[in-house]
């Protein structure tokens, strides 16, 4: 009887030790790995607005009367800086591709120029020019966002569209004569294209600020016929501005019309109960 009690006690102790060992193994078992985070490409429609400064150039100036001279030399042909204002609507396809349609008004940039015509036996005839130029610009643009670091995203892009170039209040003053001719305000529509590069900063999930550089080619512009101060105009003689370009600096903002605050968050991780 004593041996039976001893064996029973030993068995009970062994069973208790086994249960305790299993409990210890369960207590120190590593938790299951969390589910992988999912990267969510947030897209949708957005609105944009831009302001900026223009720095414009013109490749050359010509007039039909140039053919009556031995040569015409351009001394200078400069535009002052001017402001620009733009609005647009766009669509963000994913985290790296977006496109927008923009409309822009480019305010008057004052123009100053001088040319010297060689009249042979009649000598040299310096002419000085003044006037101003403005544009309405419509563009379709595409952009590649090149990755985001600390909320800052560099991007590049390109665009095509049209530019309505207007030459205002053009005057041609001949120093030799002396005489003054006036060109009526005239507008011309042209194909336009642009290259973009810049940085954007994501202030909130739905609001971003951009600082960008743009090279813009707006085609050509042209004055009306040049009319003398006494109202005479014997020939067709507008002055043409060939290949107008601009180096623009722009500050812009973008507002997402899609609610991205919830969809931008990673999926929830299930809670692990700790014993």
C-alpha positions in Angstrom: 0.0 0.0 0.0 2.9 2.4 0.8 4.5 1.6 -2.5 1.3 2.4 -4.4 1.0 5.8 -2.6 4.6 6.5 -3.4 4.1 5.8 -7.1 0.8 7.8 -7.3 2.6 10.8 -5.7 5.5 10.5 -8.1 3.1 10.4 -11.1 1.2 13.4 -9.9 4.4 15.4 -9.4 5.5 14.4 -13.0 2.2 15.4 -14.5 2.3 18.8 -12.7 5.9 19.3 -13.9 4.8 18.6 -17.5 1.9 21.0 -17.2 4.2 23.7 -15.8 6.7 23.2 -18.6 4.0 23.5 -21.2 2.7 26.7 -19.5 6.2 28.1 -19.5 6.6 27.3 -23.2 3.3 29.1 -23.9 4.3 32.1 -21.8 7.6 32.7 -23.7 6.4 31.8 -27.2 7.1 34.7 -29.7 4.1 36.6 -30.9 3.0 36.1 -34.5 4.5 38.6 -36.9 2.4 41.6 -37.8 0.7 41.7 -41.2 2.8 43.5 -43.9 2.1 47.2 -44.4 0.3 48.0 -47.6 1.5 51.0 -49.7 -1.6 52.9 -50.9 -1.3 55.0 -54.1 -3.7 57.8 -53.4 -5.1 59.5 -56.6 -7.9 61.8 -57.6 -8.7 65.3 -58.9 -7.1 68.5 -57.6 -7.2 72.2 -58.1 -4.1 74.4 -58.4 -3.2 78.1 -58.4 0.1 79.8 -59.3 1.8 83.2 -59.2 5.2 84.0 -60.5 7.8 86.2 -62.2 8.7 86.1 -65.9 12.1 86.7 -67.5 11.4 87.0 -71.3 13.6 87.1 -74.4 13.0 87.5 -78.1 15.4 85.9 -80.6 15.2 88.6 -83.3 13.1 91.5 -84.7 12.3 92.0 -88.4 10.3 94.4 -90.5 9.6 94.2 -94.3 11.4 97.5 -94.7 14.7 95.8 -93.6 15.1 94.6 -97.2 15.6 98.3 -98.3 18.8 98.6 -96.3 22.3 97.1 -96.7 22.1 95.6 -93.2 20.2 96.0 -90.0 22.1 95.4 -86.7 20.2 94.9 -83.4 21.9 96.8 -80.5 19.6 95.5 -77.8 16.1 94.0 -77.4 15.1 93.6 -73.7 11.9 92.9 -71.8 11.4 93.9 -68.2 10.2 91.3 -65.7 6.5 90.9 -65.2 4.0 88.9 -63.1 1.9 85.9 -64.0 -1.3 84.4 -62.5 -2.6 80.9 -63.2 -5.3 78.4 -62.2 -5.9 74.9 -63.2 -7.5 71.5 -62.6 -5.6 68.2 -62.6 -5.7 64.5 -61.8 -3.2 62.6 -59.7 -3.0 59.0 -61.1 -0.7 57.6 -58.4 2.3 58.5 -56.2 4.5 59.4 -59.2 2.3 60.5 -62.2 -0.1 63.5 -62.5 -1.4 65.8 -65.2 -3.2 69.1 -65.3 -4.9 71.7 -67.6 -4.0 75.3 -66.8 -4.9 78.8 -67.9 -2.6 81.7 -67.2 -2.5 85.5 -67.7 1.0 87.0 -68.1 0.9 90.7 -67.4 2.5 93.4 -69.5 6.3 93.3 -69.8 7.8 96.6 -71.0 10.0 96.3 -74.1 13.1 98.4 -75.0 15.0 97.9 -78.2 17.3 99.6 -80.7 18.4 98.7 -84.3 20.8 100.5 -86.6 20.0 100.3 -90.4 22.8 100.8 -92.9 21.4 102.9 -95.7 24.6 103.0 -97.8 25.0 106.5 -99.2 22.2 107.7 -96.9 24.3 106.8 -93.8 23.3 104.9 -90.7 19.8 105.2 -89.3 19.4 104.3 -85.6 15.8 103.4 -84.5 14.8 103.0 -80.9 11.7 100.9 -79.9 9.4 100.9 -76.9 6.2 99.1 -76.2 4.9 96.2 -74.0 3.7 92.6 -74.4 1.2 90.4 -72.6 -0.1 86.8 -73.1 -2.9 84.5 -72.4 -1.6 81.0 -72.0 -3.4 77.6 -72.0 -1.4 74.4 -71.4 -1.8 70.7 -70.9 1.0 69.5 -68.5 2.3 66.1 -67.3 4.6 65.6 -64.3 6.7 62.8 -62.9 7.2 62.9 -59.1 10.6 61.5 -58.3 10.1 60.2 -54.7 9.5 61.9 -51.4 12.0 62.7 -48.6 10.9 64.4 -45.4 7.7 65.6 -47.2 9.7 67.1 -50.1 9.1 65.7 -53.6 11.3 66.8 -56.6 9.5 66.6 -60.0 10.0 67.2 -63.7 7.4 67.8 -66.4 6.5 69.0 -69.9 3.5 70.8 -71.4 2.0 71.8 -74.8 -0.7 74.3 -75.6 -1.3 77.8 -77.1 -0.2 81.4 -76.4 -2.1 84.5 -77.4 0.7 87.1 -77.6 -0.3 90.8 -77.7 2.1 93.6 -78.6 0.8 96.9 -77.1 1.6 100.6 -77.9 4.7 99.9 -80.0 6.7 103.0 -81.1 9.6 103.3 -83.5 11.6 106.5 -83.1 14.1 107.3 -85.9 17.0 109.3 -84.4 18.3 110.5 -87.8 15.1 111.9 -89.4 13.9 112.5 -86.6 10.4 110.9 -86.8 8.1 108.6 -84.8 5.9 105.8 -86.1 3.3 103.9 -84.1 2.2 100.3 -84.3 -1.4 99.5 -83.3 -2.0 96.8 -80.6 -2.2 93.4 -82.3 -2.6 89.8 -81.0 -1.3 86.6 -82.5 -2.1 83.0 -81.6 0.8 80.5 -81.4 1.7 76.9 -80.5 3.5 76.9 -77.1 5.5 74.3 -75.2 7.2 74.2 -71.8 9.6 72.2 -69.6 9.1 72.1 -65.8 11.3 71.3 -62.8 10.7 71.9 -59.1 10.1 70.8 -55.6 6.7 70.3 -53.8 6.1 70.1 -50.1 3.2 68.1 -48.7 1.8 70.3 -45.9 -1.2 68.0 -45.3 -2.4 64.8 -47.1 -4.6 67.0 -49.3 -2.6 70.2 -49.6 0.9 70.8 -51.3 3.0 73.8 -52.0 5.3 74.0 -55.1 8.3 76.0 -56.0 9.1 75.5 -59.7 11.2 76.7 -62.7 9.6 76.7 -66.2 11.2 77.2 -69.6 8.4 78.4 -71.9 8.4 78.9 -75.7 5.5 81.1 -76.9 6.2 81.4 -80.6 6.1 84.9 -82.2 4.3 88.2 -81.8 3.6 91.1 -84.2 2.7 94.8 -84.2 0.2 96.4 -86.4 1.4 98.4 -89.4 3.7 101.2 -88.4 2.0 104.5 -89.0 3.8 107.9 -89.1 2.8 110.7 -86.7 0.9 112.4 -89.5 -1.2 109.3 -90.2 0.5 108.2 -93.4 1.3 104.6 -94.1 2.4 103.7 -97.6 3.5 100.1 -97.2 2.9 97.0 -95.2 5.5 97.3 -92.4 4.6 95.6 -89.1 7.5 94.7 -86.8 7.6 91.0 -85.9 9.0 89.5 -82.7 10.4 86.0 -83.5 10.7 83.1 -81.1 9.6 84.6 -77.7 10.8 82.6 -74.7 10.7 83.0 -71.0 12.4 81.6 -67.9 9.7 81.7 -65.2 9.9 81.2 -61.4 6.5 80.1 -60.0 5.0 79.5 -56.5 2.0 77.2 -56.6 -0.4 75.4 -54.4 -2.5 72.2 -55.0 -5.7 71.1 -53.2 -6.9 67.5 -53.6 -10.6 67.2 -54.2 -10.5 63.6 -53.1 -10.5 62.9 -49.3 -7.1 61.2 -48.8 -6.8 61.5 -45.0 -8.3 58.0 -44.3 -7.0 56.2 -47.4 -3.4 57.4 -46.7 -3.2 55.5 -43.4 -1.8 51.9 -43.2 -4.3 49.1 -42.4 -4.9 48.5 -38.7 -2.7 45.8 -36.9 -4.7 43.3 -34.8 -4.1 43.6 -31.0 -2.2 40.7 -29.3 -3.5 40.0 -25.9 -0.7 39.6 -23.3 -1.1 37.1 -20.6 
